[in-house]
Amino acid sequence: MIKIVKAPDPILTKKTNDIEKIDGALLKLIDQMREVLKDKGVGLAAPQVGISKNFAIIGFEPTEKQLKEDPKAIPVPKMVLINPKIVWCSKDLGTEKEGCLSVDKIEVSVPRFKRIHLRYQDTNLKQQKIKAKGYLARVLQHEVDHLNGKLITDYK
């Protein structure tokens, strides 16, 4: 099982390298990251598992138990984001507290764009684009920050 890298590991503060080809090792890593994400979190970027590659995964489906604990729990679609780039963002910002699997026991108020357009590649390296708003936009921006070497603690 892969482990989550914790701050202050220097890999978390470096910009990642773009992915130019998909191979079996990368697909296996994506599957392993999905297993980690099943237990906790909404997104996981490659640097958080010690790999300086430009990709992240997201996805969250609240269980009945989680919905009882937090009726406002918001599902996030499962996606693999290879070489993602924010290509447009709204002018309006929203600030909310965020946690991070690589930064233990703290939450930080982070300003994020309320709406974004993100261009990325799927696991076939086919170009995709998503228009996101609200919580999904926040999750995507958080993961792109990881790929650019930025943590929630940089917003303090």
QUIVEN-V910107 format. One record per residue. N is the residue number from 1. RES is the residue in one small letter. PHI is phi in degrees with one decimal (999 if undefined). OMEGA is omega in radians with two decimals (NA if undefined). D_LAST is the distance of its C-alpha to the last C-alpha in Angstrom with 2 decimals. Layout:
n res phi omega d_last
N RES PHI OMEGA D_LAST
N RES PHI OMEGA D_LAST
//
This chain:
n res phi omega d_last
1 m 999 3.11 31.97
2 i -76.6 -3.12 28.91
3 k -113.0 3.09 25.90
4 i -81.9 3.11 22.21
5 v -77.1 -3.11 20.47
6 k -109.1 3.01 17.59
7 a -62.7 0.27 14.72
8 p -99.2 3.14 15.19
9 d -52.7 -3.06 18.27
10 p -62.7 3.13 18.48
11 i -62.1 -3.12 19.85
12 l -75.0 -3.10 16.47
13 t -113.0 3.14 15.33
14 k -110.4 3.05 18.64
15 k -68.4 -3.08 19.96
16 t -82.4 3.11 22.69
17 n -96.3 3.12 26.40
18 d -62.3 3.09 28.22
19 i -96.8 -3.12 30.82
20 e -108.7 3.09 34.34
21 k -146.8 3.11 36.44
22 i -101.0 3.08 36.31
23 d -129.9 -3.10 38.13
24 g -59.4 -3.13 38.90
25 a -64.4 3.14 36.29
26 l -68.0 3.13 33.49
27 l -64.1 3.08 34.95
28 k -65.5 3.11 35.22
29 l -61.5 3.11 31.57
30 i -59.9 3.10 30.64
31 d -62.1 3.12 32.89
32 q -64.7 3.11 31.33
33 m -65.7 3.08 27.81
34 r -60.5 3.11 29.25
35 e -62.5 3.11 30.58
36 v -62.7 -3.08 27.22
37 l -68.6 3.13 25.64
38 k -58.1 -3.06 28.55
39 d -84.0 -3.06 27.40
40 k -161.8 3.04 23.70
41 g 87.0 -3.10 21.09
42 v -117.1 -3.13 21.59
43 g -148.6 3.13 20.97
44 l -149.7 3.13 21.21
45 a -101.1 -3.09 20.89
46 a -51.9 3.13 23.28
47 p -59.7 3.14 20.89
48 q -71.1 3.04 19.95
49 v -116.9 3.02 23.63
50 g 83.7 -3.11 23.97
51 i -117.2 -3.11 25.45
52 s -90.5 3.11 24.28
53 k -117.7 -3.02 25.91
54 n -86.3 3.03 24.73
55 f -155.4 3.12 25.14
56 a -147.6 3.01 23.58
57 i -123.7 3.04 25.14
58 i -134.3 3.06 24.27
59 g 151.9 3.12 26.32
60 f -159.1 3.05 26.45
61 e -123.9 -3.08 29.48
62 p -63.0 3.07 29.01
63 t -79.4 3.09 31.85
64 e -58.5 3.13 33.91
65 k -61.2 3.13 32.31
66 q -63.6 3.12 28.75
67 l -68.1 3.07 30.00
68 k -67.5 3.12 31.54
69 e -71.1 -3.12 28.32
70 d -142.2 -3.10 26.30
71 p -61.5 -3.14 28.70
72 k -93.1 3.14 25.96
73 a -57.2 -3.02 25.20
74 i -106.8 3.07 25.34
75 p -68.6 3.10 27.24
76 v -127.0 -3.11 25.96
77 p -63.5 3.09 28.75
78 k -74.9 -3.14 29.32
79 m -147.0 2.94 28.79
80 v -108.5 -3.07 28.69
81 l -113.6 -3.13 26.78
82 i -102.8 -3.12 28.13
83 n 51.0 -3.09 26.84
84 p -71.6 3.12 24.80
85 k -147.5 3.05 23.79
86 i -76.6 -3.07 22.45
87 v -107.4 3.08 25.33
88 w -158.4 3.03 24.61
89 c -145.1 3.13 21.95
90 s -70.8 3.09 22.41
91 k -79.9 -3.06 21.22
92 d -81.6 -3.12 19.92
93 l -114.0 2.98 16.41
94 g -131.1 3.14 15.48
95 t -113.1 3.11 12.25
96 e -141.9 3.09 12.54
97 k -76.2 3.11 11.13
98 e -128.9 2.98 11.51
99 g -110.1 -3.11 12.61
100 c -152.4 3.13 13.75
101 l -64.9 -3.14 16.98
102 s -93.8 3.14 15.71
103 v -126.8 -3.04 12.88
104 d -70.7 2.85 14.87
105 k 60.3 3.02 14.58
106 i -136.6 2.98 11.07
107 e -122.2 -3.11 9.95
108 v -127.6 3.03 6.73
109 s -74.5 -3.05 7.59
110 v -120.6 3.03 8.13
111 p -77.8 3.12 10.59
112 r -136.8 3.03 13.63
113 f -65.1 -3.11 17.12
114 k -74.7 3.14 19.58
115 r -136.8 3.10 22.31
116 i -142.0 2.91 22.69
117 h -117.7 -3.09 25.61
118 l -121.5 3.04 25.21
119 r -103.5 -3.12 27.97
120 y -155.4 3.05 28.50
121 q -114.8 3.08 31.46
122 d -89.1 -3.08 32.90
123 t -72.4 2.99 34.53
124 n -102.9 -3.06 37.58
125 l 61.6 3.06 35.52
126 k -84.4 -3.14 36.54
127 q -65.4 3.10 34.29
128 q -132.8 3.06 32.67
129 k -141.8 3.09 30.60
130 i -128.9 3.01 28.78
131 k -102.3 -3.05 27.78
132 a -128.2 3.07 25.05
133 k -139.8 3.07 23.58
134 g 62.2 -3.04 21.55
135 y -62.2 3.13 20.41
136 l -61.3 3.10 22.10
137 a -60.4 3.12 20.36
138 r -63.4 3.14 16.93
139 v -60.0 -3.13 18.20
140 l -61.7 3.13 19.63
141 q -64.7 3.11 16.56
142 h -60.6 -3.12 14.60
143 e -69.5 3.08 17.59
144 v -62.2 3.05 18.02
145 d -55.7 3.13 14.51
146 h -56.4 -3.09 15.76
147 l -70.3 3.08 18.91
148 n -101.2 3.09 17.26
149 g 79.5 -3.10 15.39
150 k -116.9 3.13 11.85
151 l -113.1 3.11 9.90
152 i -61.0 3.12 7.52
153 t -67.2 3.07 5.43
154 d -72.1 3.13 5.61
155 y -94.1 -3.12 3.81
156 k -64.2 NA 0.00
//
